[in-house]
Amino acid sequence: MPTNPSFRMTVQEIYSIKSRGTVVTGQIESGTITVGDEIRIQSKNSSKTTVVSGIEVNRKVVTHAQKGDNVGILLKDISNEDVQQGDILSGSELDFTWKP
């Protein structure tokens, strides 16, 4: 399922949840996100694509979130070594380049 191309969030924290996977937290800076969306994790040296397996807003499980929401996003097939604080989550079609 394609995500909103304007979705963007900076990773603030990373958690490994036993039997669930890797959860990243942050505040959505733009766009919306829905469970099942394909997103890109962009770091300074690499880019990975994954699927949103779950979303929590204020400790409640939801199917979608929008700009301004503080969220926890469960990432499919991503380990906590694959993502770092400060990485950018974005719509899979958004072109983003790190600037020095």
N, C-alpha and C positions, 0 to 999 in steps of 0.2 A: 504494500500500500504506500503510495507516495505521501511524503509529509508536506506541510506547508513550507514552501521554499524560503520563506523569510524567518523560519524558526532559528533562534540563536540563544545559547545559554553558556556561560562560563562555569566550569566545574569548580565548586568550592570544597567539597569533601567527597571521599570515596569510602565505601563500606563493602565488606564481603559478608554476605548473609548466608549462613550455612543452609544448604539444600535449596537455595534460591538463586544465588549468583551475585553479581556486582551491581551495587546501587551507587549512583552519583547524585549529589545534591547541588542545588543552586537556585537562582531566581531567573525565570524566563525573561530575557531582555527584549525579544520581539517574536511575533508570530504565535502559533499554537502548535500543540503536539497531541497525538492520539495514540493509544495502545495499538501496536501493529505497524506504526510508521517506521520507515527506514531512515536512519539518520547517520551523519558522519561525525566521527571523533577526530578533531584536528589538533595535532601538537606541532611544536616547532619543526620536528624532523620527520613526521609521518602522518598518515591519514588512514583511518579504518572505518569500515561501514558496519553497522549493526542494526538490530531491530529493537524497538521499545517493547519490552515484555510486560511492563507494569508501571503505573504512575501513582504516587501518593501526594496529596496536598493536605497540609495540616493533619497528618496522621490518618487521613481517610483515603481509601482506595478509590480512584476515579478513572474514567476512561479517557479523559482529555484534560488539558490545562492550557492556560493562555498567558500572555504578557503580564508580568507583575507577580505571578504565582511563585511561591517558594515550593519547590518540588523535590521529590526523590524519584529518580527514574531507574528502573530495573533494566539492565542491558543484556541482551541475548548473546551468549557465546563470547563474552568479554571477561577477562580476568582483571583483578585489581592492579596487575602489573601493566596492563594495556592502556591505562588511563591515569593521568596525573592532575593534581590540582592546577588550575589555570588553563587546562585544555578547553577547546571550544567544541560544543555540540551544535550542529547546524543541520538544516534541511539538506538532504543528500544532494540536491541540485545547486545549493548555494556555493559560489566560488569565493573562498576566503584565503588570503595570503597573510602570513605573519609579517609584521613590519618591525625592523630593528629599533 
